[in-house]
């Protein structure tokens, strides 16, 4: 784990305006001692790049203060560490079709977004019907064939903190498609609106 965290730190050193959110969850059989060891490693590797959970979250504020890392940690131990943020909710639609995923997210948006950070995961999920009817296709095949529909939905999102805004977007095989440029365009639009 330390090697991966150090690699992230090295990348951040070279990219001082980038911000990452690292989510730690699903701790199976991790006792208190191991939690403490993991948290100590996180703190010693990222040091002043860690944003405390009470800090106002804007890119300008991060850049001004030198913060580049938010740690989302799904365990009650966060109450003892200012550098650890609560677990970030993840919208997962559990759908194998892009249209069904979008419909689910639009339904959720009508109910309003969660407070604070949340992730809209445009991750498609193979179900038994899909696997049986597409025995030679992979998850990547399924995702890439639907990327144009998913990207169109992403491009039409409104970034920001309004009730119907999307906060964080995650997807599979992001290096293969145009998800990263689409999300960056949303970020640039948000910066332009707030400046």
Secondary structure, DSSP 8 states (H G I E B T S, - for coil): -HHHHHHHHHHHHH-TT--EEEEE---TT--HHHHHHHHHHHHHHHGGGB--TTS---HHHHHHHT--EEEEE-SGGGGG-TTEE---EEEE---SSHHHHHHHHHHHHHT---SS-EEEE------HHHHHH-TT--HHHHHHHHHHHHHHHHHT--BSSSTT-B-EEE-SSTTTSSHHHHHHHHHHHHHHHH-
